């Protein structure tokens, strides 16, 4: 389980909100998997996938609009993670194995999410905050 206190904060409030929404979904998914609730795991896993697609699309759009110099690198990491998440959804749909979800969350997703925010998102948000002239994120 990821706590709100573990979640790094970045310079763009909307990004922080999105990250908080994501950990809430991840924690619900972890709980459903540990309770062996196949139906809930399937539903929440798809919710996580939809949220992640929207999350990355919005972030990619903000980076592109601001001409963020490391856009290609950051987007490539989004694409890699999204590919991994889609593979997990496909695997779960085939096997209905909630242990695979728990293993993925505890062995990969939690660490990846926090590390990605601490590194790529922190730098990106700082750039966006310093270079954004109209409106707010």
N, CA and C of each residue as an Amber inpcrd file, in Angstrom:
protein
   411
   0.8310000  -1.1840000   0.0000000   0.0000000   0.0000000   0.0000000
   0.8750000   1.2460000   0.0000000   0.5410000   2.1670000  -0.8550000
   1.2530000   3.4400000  -0.9210000   0.4550000   4.4490000  -0.1050000
   1.1330000   5.1140000   0.8000000   0.4480000   6.1450000   1.5900000
   0.6540000   7.5040000   0.9340000  -0.2240000   8.4260000   1.2460000
  -0.1140000   9.7770000   0.6980000   1.2090000  10.4160000   1.1200000
   1.6820000  10.0840000   2.3130000   2.9470000  10.6430000   2.8030000
   4.1440000  10.1660000   1.9780000   4.0510000   8.9980000   1.3840000
   5.1350000   8.4680000   0.5520000   5.1700000   9.1220000  -0.8250000
   4.0860000   9.7540000  -1.1920000   3.9470000  10.3100000  -2.5270000
   4.7110000  11.6260000  -2.6420000   5.7290000  11.6750000  -3.5040000
   6.4600000  12.9360000  -3.6840000   5.5480000  13.9970000  -4.2980000
   5.6940000  15.2270000  -3.8500000   4.9340000  16.3390000  -4.4020000
   5.7870000  17.0410000  -5.4530000   5.1370000  17.4820000  -6.5210000
   5.8230000  18.1840000  -7.6060000   5.2760000  19.6040000  -7.7050000
   5.8600000  20.4050000  -8.5790000   5.5380000  21.8340000  -8.6630000
   4.2050000  22.1500000  -9.3600000   3.5390000  21.1540000  -9.8980000
   2.2630000  21.3720000 -10.5940000   1.1500000  20.6670000  -9.8050000
   0.2420000  21.4220000  -9.1880000  -0.8140000  20.8190000  -8.3610000
  -1.6660000  19.7670000  -9.0750000  -1.9940000  19.9950000 -10.3370000
  -2.8270000  19.0210000 -11.0470000  -2.1100000  17.6740000 -11.1950000
  -0.7900000  17.7110000 -11.3320000  -0.0270000  16.4580000 -11.4010000
  -0.0940000  15.7390000 -10.0500000   0.0080000  16.4930000  -8.9540000
  -0.1050000  15.8900000  -7.6280000  -1.4720000  15.2420000  -7.4440000
  -2.5200000  15.9210000  -7.9010000  -3.8740000  15.3690000  -7.7950000
  -3.9880000  14.0590000  -8.5670000  -3.4450000  14.0400000  -9.7650000
  -3.4900000  12.8360000 -10.5980000  -2.7300000  11.6920000  -9.9370000
  -1.5620000  11.9920000  -9.3740000  -0.7750000  10.9540000  -8.6990000
  -1.5230000  10.4050000  -7.4870000  -2.1860000  11.2850000  -6.7470000
  -2.9630000  10.8420000  -5.5880000  -4.1170000   9.9370000  -6.0340000
  -4.8060000  10.3250000  -7.0850000  -5.8790000   9.4800000  -7.6270000
  -5.3300000   8.1080000  -7.9980000  -4.1450000   8.1060000  -8.5860000
  -3.5460000   6.8520000  -9.0300000  -3.2200000   5.9350000  -7.8550000
  -2.6540000   6.4910000  -6.7770000  -2.3360000   5.6010000  -5.6470000
  -3.6050000   5.0870000  -4.9740000  -4.6580000   5.8580000  -5.0000000
  -5.9320000   5.3780000  -4.4470000  -6.4060000   4.1590000  -5.2500000
  -6.3060000   4.2430000  -6.5740000  -6.7080000   3.1180000  -7.4360000
  -5.7880000   1.9190000  -7.2090000  -4.4770000   2.1610000  -7.1470000
  -3.5160000   1.0740000  -6.9250000  -3.7920000   0.3850000  -5.5910000
  -4.0690000   1.1660000  -4.5610000  -4.3500000   0.5830000  -3.2500000
  -5.6490000  -0.2300000  -3.2580000  -6.6760000   0.2600000  -3.9650000
  -7.9190000  -0.5140000  -4.1040000  -7.6450000  -1.8290000  -4.8310000
  -6.8260000  -1.7510000  -5.8720000  -6.4810000  -2.9340000  -6.6420000
  -5.7280000  -3.9370000  -5.7820000  -4.7620000  -3.4680000  -5.0150000
  -3.9860000  -4.3340000  -4.1350000  -4.8990000  -5.0220000  -3.1210000
  -5.8020000  -4.2650000  -2.5540000  -6.7380000  -4.8120000  -1.5690000
  -7.6430000  -5.8810000  -2.1920000  -8.1680000  -5.5950000  -3.3730000
  -9.0310000  -6.5670000  -4.0550000  -8.2600000  -7.8460000  -4.3960000
  -7.0140000  -7.6870000  -4.8430000  -6.1990000  -8.8570000  -5.1930000
  -5.8990000  -9.6980000  -3.9530000  -5.5650000  -9.0290000  -2.8630000
  -5.2580000  -9.7610000  -1.6270000  -6.4990000 -10.4560000  -1.0640000
  -7.6860000  -9.9240000  -1.3800000  -8.9380000 -10.5460000  -0.9450000
  -9.4660000 -11.5610000  -1.9600000  -8.6820000 -11.8000000  -3.0010000
  -9.0390000 -12.7980000  -4.0150000 -10.3660000 -12.4830000  -4.7020000
 -10.6860000 -11.2040000  -4.8370000 -11.9400000 -10.7680000  -5.4550000
 -11.6910000 -10.5530000  -6.9500000 -11.8660000 -11.6100000  -7.7090000
 -11.5340000 -11.6180000  -9.1400000 -12.3060000 -10.5420000  -9.9030000
 -13.5890000 -10.4300000  -9.6170000 -14.4230000  -9.4470000 -10.2990000
 -13.9400000  -8.0260000 -10.0200000 -13.6720000  -7.7290000  -8.7550000
 -13.1940000  -6.3900000  -8.3880000 -11.8150000  -6.1290000  -8.9890000
 -10.9340000  -7.1230000  -8.9720000  -9.6070000  -6.9420000  -9.5600000
  -9.7370000  -6.5770000 -11.0300000 -10.5680000  -7.2890000 -11.7430000
 -10.7610000  -7.0190000 -13.1690000 -11.2580000  -5.5940000 -13.3980000
 -12.2470000  -5.1950000 -12.6280000 -12.8220000  -3.8580000 -12.7650000
 -11.8000000  -2.7670000 -12.4140000 -11.0950000  -2.9340000 -11.3040000
 -10.1450000  -1.9070000 -10.8460000  -8.9160000  -1.8750000 -11.7420000
  -8.5010000  -3.0280000 -12.2430000  -7.3610000  -3.0720000 -13.1610000
  -7.6720000  -2.2710000 -14.4220000  -8.8810000  -2.4000000 -14.9220000
  -9.2810000  -1.6120000 -16.0910000  -9.4000000  -0.1300000 -15.7480000
  -9.8590000   0.1760000 -14.5400000  -9.9100000   1.5660000 -14.0860000
  -8.5000000   2.1570000 -14.0320000  -7.5520000   1.3630000 -13.5210000
  -6.1590000   1.8170000 -13.4610000  -5.6060000   2.0510000 -14.8700000
  -5.8960000   1.1540000 -15.7800000  -5.4250000   1.3100000 -17.1540000
  -5.9980000   2.5830000 -17.7790000  -7.2930000   2.8020000 -17.6370000
  -7.9200000   4.0100000 -18.1950000  -7.3360000   5.2730000 -17.5570000
  -7.1490000   5.2430000 -16.2460000  -6.5920000   6.3960000 -15.5370000
  -5.1660000   6.6640000 -16.0100000  -4.3870000   5.6130000 -16.1760000
  -2.9910000   5.7620000 -16.5990000  -2.9100000   6.3140000 -18.0160000
  -3.7590000   5.8400000 -18.8960000  -3.7840000   6.3610000 -20.2670000
  -4.0800000   7.8580000 -20.2500000  -5.0980000   8.2630000 -19.4980000
  -5.4630000   9.6750000 -19.3990000  -4.3460000  10.4850000 -18.7330000
  -3.7840000   9.9480000 -17.6590000  -2.6860000  10.5900000 -16.9300000
  -1.5250000  10.8860000 -17.8710000  -1.0730000   9.8590000 -18.5790000
   0.0830000  10.0240000 -19.4540000  -0.2270000  10.9150000 -20.6400000
  -1.4330000  10.8160000 -21.1770000  -1.8260000  11.6600000 -22.3000000
  -1.7840000  13.1320000 -21.8970000  -2.3310000  13.4470000 -20.7390000
  -2.3390000  14.8280000 -20.2480000  -0.9160000  15.3240000 -20.0060000
  -0.1100000  14.5030000 -19.3540000   1.2710000  14.8930000 -19.0640000
   2.0690000  15.0710000 -20.3550000   1.9050000  14.1530000 -21.2940000
   2.6110000  14.2540000 -22.5700000   2.2180000  15.5370000 -23.2990000
   0.9290000  15.8530000 -23.2630000   0.4310000  17.0670000 -23.9120000
   1.0380000  18.3240000 -23.2690000   1.1040000  18.3440000 -21.9420000
   1.6990000  19.4980000 -21.2480000   3.1820000  19.6440000 -21.6230000
   3.8990000  18.5250000 -21.6700000   5.3230000  18.5780000 -22.0090000
   5.5260000  19.0560000 -23.4390000   4.7100000  18.5350000 -24.3450000
   4.8280000  18.8990000 -25.7600000   4.5310000  20.3840000 -25.9550000
   3.4660000  20.8480000 -25.3300000   3.0580000  22.2510000 -25.4490000
   4.1510000  23.1890000 -24.9300000   4.8100000  22.7850000 -23.8490000
   5.8540000  23.6160000 -23.2330000   7.2280000  23.4010000 -23.8780000
   7.2820000  22.4970000 -24.8590000   8.5540000  22.1710000 -25.5220000
   9.6090000  21.7050000 -24.5010000   9.1820000  20.7950000 -23.6330000
  10.0670000  20.2300000 -22.6110000  11.2020000  19.4860000 -23.3000000
  12.4550000  19.8410000 -23.0030000  13.6020000  19.2540000 -23.7180000
  13.7160000  17.7330000 -23.6030000  13.2860000  17.1540000 -22.4970000
  13.3990000  15.7040000 -22.3050000  12.0830000  14.9820000 -22.6140000
  11.2620000  15.6160000 -23.4490000   9.9570000  15.0470000 -23.7900000
  10.0710000  13.6140000 -24.3050000  10.9610000  13.3780000 -25.2710000
  11.0660000  12.0510000 -25.8790000  11.4110000  10.9810000 -24.8450000
  12.3200000  11.2990000 -23.9350000  12.7290000  10.3490000 -22.9050000
  11.5840000  10.0690000 -21.9390000  10.9140000  11.1170000 -21.4930000
   9.8190000  10.9700000 -20.5370000   8.6470000  10.2230000 -21.1830000
   8.3040000  10.5970000 -22.4080000   7.2090000   9.9230000 -23.1120000
   7.5470000   8.4540000 -23.3450000   8.7910000   8.1530000 -23.6710000
   9.2000000   6.7600000 -23.8910000   9.0020000   5.9320000 -22.6220000
   9.2610000   6.5310000 -21.4710000   9.0470000   5.8160000 -20.2070000
   7.5490000   5.6240000 -19.9620000   6.7520000   6.6000000 -20.2860000
   5.2940000   6.4360000 -20.2020000   4.8480000   5.2800000 -21.1040000
   5.3310000   5.2710000 -22.3270000   4.9450000   4.2280000 -23.2860000
   5.3650000   2.8430000 -22.7910000   6.5670000   2.7490000 -22.2380000
   7.0700000   1.4720000 -21.7230000   6.1880000   0.9830000 -20.5730000
   5.8820000   1.8820000 -19.6480000   5.0600000   1.5070000 -18.4970000
   3.6440000   1.1230000 -18.9360000   3.0900000   1.8690000 -19.8580000
   1.7430000   1.5720000 -20.3500000   1.7070000   0.2060000 -21.0440000
   2.7370000  -0.1080000 -21.8010000   2.8420000  -1.4200000 -22.4480000
   2.8580000  -2.5290000 -21.3870000   3.6090000  -2.3090000 -20.3220000
   3.7010000  -3.2770000 -19.2290000   2.3360000  -3.4530000 -18.5450000
   1.6500000  -2.3490000 -18.3040000   0.3410000  -2.4090000 -17.6610000
  -0.6710000  -3.1310000 -18.5520000  -0.6440000  -2.8610000 -19.8450000
  -1.5490000  -3.5470000 -20.7740000  -1.2660000  -5.0470000 -20.8000000
   0.0040000  -5.4160000 -20.7260000   0.3770000  -6.8380000 -20.6920000
  -0.1430000  -7.4930000 -19.4100000  -0.0960000  -6.7650000 -18.2960000
  -0.6110000  -7.2880000 -17.0360000  -2.1270000  -7.5010000 -17.1190000
  -2.8330000  -6.5320000 -17.6950000  -4.2840000  -6.6630000 -17.8660000
  -4.5920000  -7.8940000 -18.7180000  -3.8830000  -8.0490000 -19.8070000
  -4.0960000  -9.1920000 -20.7010000  -3.8110000 -10.5080000 -19.9770000
  -2.7220000 -10.5330000 -19.2080000  -2.3620000 -11.7370000 -18.4550000
  -3.4550000 -12.0690000 -17.4360000  -3.9460000 -11.0380000 -16.7200000
  -4.9740000 -11.2840000 -15.7210000  -6.2650000 -11.7650000 -16.3710000
  -6.6270000 -11.1750000 -17.4890000  -7.8450000 -11.6050000 -18.1870000
  -7.7620000 -13.0770000 -18.5720000  -6.5530000 -13.5200000 -18.8930000
  -6.3510000 -14.9100000 -19.3070000  -6.3100000 -15.8620000 -18.1110000
  -5.6080000 -15.4680000 -17.0340000  -5.3630000 -16.3960000 -15.9200000
  -6.2830000 -16.2050000 -14.7180000  -6.8130000 -14.9970000 -14.5500000
  -7.6160000 -14.6470000 -13.3610000  -6.8240000 -14.9110000 -12.0690000
  -5.5160000 -14.6720000 -12.1130000  -4.6320000 -14.9280000 -10.9710000
  -4.3550000 -13.6340000 -10.2030000  -5.0270000 -13.4200000  -9.0760000
  -4.8180000 -12.1780000  -8.3250000  -3.4150000 -12.0610000  -7.7230000
  -2.7510000 -13.2000000  -7.5320000  -1.3780000 -13.1500000  -7.0010000
  -0.4470000 -12.4100000  -7.9600000  -0.6970000 -12.5310000  -9.2510000
   0.1240000 -11.8260000 -10.2430000  -0.0040000 -10.3180000 -10.0630000
  -1.1970000  -9.8800000  -9.6930000  -1.4330000  -8.4490000  -9.4760000
  -0.6730000  -7.9810000  -8.2380000  -0.8010000  -8.7240000  -7.1470000
  -0.0980000  -8.3780000  -5.9060000   1.4070000  -8.3470000  -6.1270000
   1.9200000  -9.3390000  -6.8090000   3.3610000  -9.4000000  -7.0870000
   3.7930000  -8.2000000  -7.9210000   3.0000000  -7.8480000  -8.9160000
   3.3340000  -6.7040000  -9.7630000   3.3190000  -5.4010000  -8.9610000
   2.3030000  -5.2230000  -8.1380000   2.2040000  -3.9880000  -7.3500000
   3.3690000  -3.8820000  -6.3730000   3.5850000  -4.9390000  -5.6010000
   4.6170000  -4.8920000  -4.5600000   6.0300000  -4.9720000  -5.1260000
   6.2020000  -5.7020000  -6.2190000   7.5360000  -5.9030000  -6.7630000
   7.9630000  -4.8860000  -7.7960000   6.9920000  -4.1390000  -8.3240000
   7.3330000  -3.2440000  -9.4240000   6.6000000  -1.9070000  -9.3360000
   5.2880000  -1.9410000  -9.3690000   4.4960000  -0.7290000  -9.5620000
   4.7210000   0.3280000  -8.4820000   4.6820000  -0.0740000  -7.2090000
   4.8680000   0.9030000  -6.1280000   6.2090000   1.6200000  -6.2620000
   7.2720000   0.8500000  -6.4370000   8.6170000   1.4310000  -6.5390000
   8.7430000   2.2830000  -7.7960000   8.2150000   1.7730000  -8.9160000
   8.3080000   2.5150000 -10.1690000   7.5880000   3.8550000 -10.0530000
   6.3760000   3.8430000  -9.5190000   5.5760000   5.0540000  -9.4320000
   6.2800000   6.1290000  -8.5990000   6.7460000   5.7580000  -7.4350000
   7.4350000   6.7250000  -6.5710000   8.7220000   7.2180000  -7.2300000
   9.4900000   6.3070000  -7.8090000  10.7430000   6.7000000  -8.4730000
  10.4690000   7.6140000  -9.6710000   9.4560000   7.2870000 -10.4570000
   9.1240000   8.0900000 -11.6340000   8.7240000   9.5120000 -11.2210000
   7.9510000   9.6160000 -10.1510000   7.5480000  10.9440000  -9.6710000
   8.7570000  11.7010000  -9.1290000   9.5980000  11.0250000  -8.3370000
  10.7740000  11.6740000  -7.7410000  11.7590000  12.1660000  -8.7970000
  11.8190000  11.4910000  -9.9050000  12.8180000  11.8330000 -10.9180000
  12.1630000  12.5770000 -12.0850000  11.5910000  11.8580000 -13.0090000
  11.0690000  12.4570000 -14.2370000   9.9780000  13.4970000 -13.9960000
   8.9920000  13.1700000 -13.1610000   7.8860000  14.1110000 -12.9630000
   8.3190000  15.3560000 -12.2020000   9.2360000  15.2070000 -11.2600000
   9.7120000  16.3720000 -10.5070000  10.4150000  17.3540000 -11.4400000
  11.2870000  16.8490000 -12.2860000  12.0070000  17.7000000 -13.2360000
  11.0310000  18.3170000 -14.2420000  10.1220000  17.5090000 -14.7380000
   9.1390000  17.9920000 -15.7090000   8.2680000  19.0860000 -15.1010000
   7.7510000  18.8480000 -13.9120000   6.8740000  19.8330000 -13.2570000
   7.6190000  21.1300000 -12.9780000   8.8700000  21.0210000 -12.5810000
   9.6720000  22.2260000 -12.3220000   9.8270000  23.0370000 -13.6110000
  10.1260000  22.3510000 -14.7040000  10.2540000  23.0210000 -16.0020000
   8.9310000  23.6780000 -16.3940000   7.8390000  22.9310000 -16.2650000
   6.5290000  23.4630000 -16.6370000   6.1700000  24.6820000 -15.7860000
   6.4340000  24.6010000 -14.5000000   6.1120000  25.7140000 -13.5960000
   6.9330000  26.9540000 -13.9380000   8.1840000  26.7730000 -14.3250000
   9.0620000  27.9010000 -14.6310000   8.8230000  28.4800000 -16.0190000
   8.2940000  27.6690000 -16.9140000   8.1790000  28.1150000 -18.3140000
   6.7510000  28.3270000 -18.7800000   5.8020000  28.1660000 -17.9030000
   4.4020000  28.3390000 -18.2890000   3.9980000  29.7820000 -18.0350000
   3.4820000  30.4350000 -19.0650000   3.1590000  31.8570000 -18.9390000
   1.6680000  32.1580000 -18.8680000   0.8300000  31.3080000 -19.4430000
  -0.6150000  31.6070000 -19.4520000  -1.3950000  30.4320000 -18.8900000
  -2.3710000  30.7240000 -18.0620000  -3.2090000  29.6900000 -17.4850000
  -2.4790000  28.9160000 -16.4080000  -3.0980000  27.8310000 -15.9800000
  -2.4710000  26.9870000 -14.9530000  -2.7380000  25.5460000 -15.2580000
  -1.8710000  24.6990000 -14.7130000  -2.0170000  23.2600000 -14.9060000
  -2.8050000  22.7100000 -13.7800000
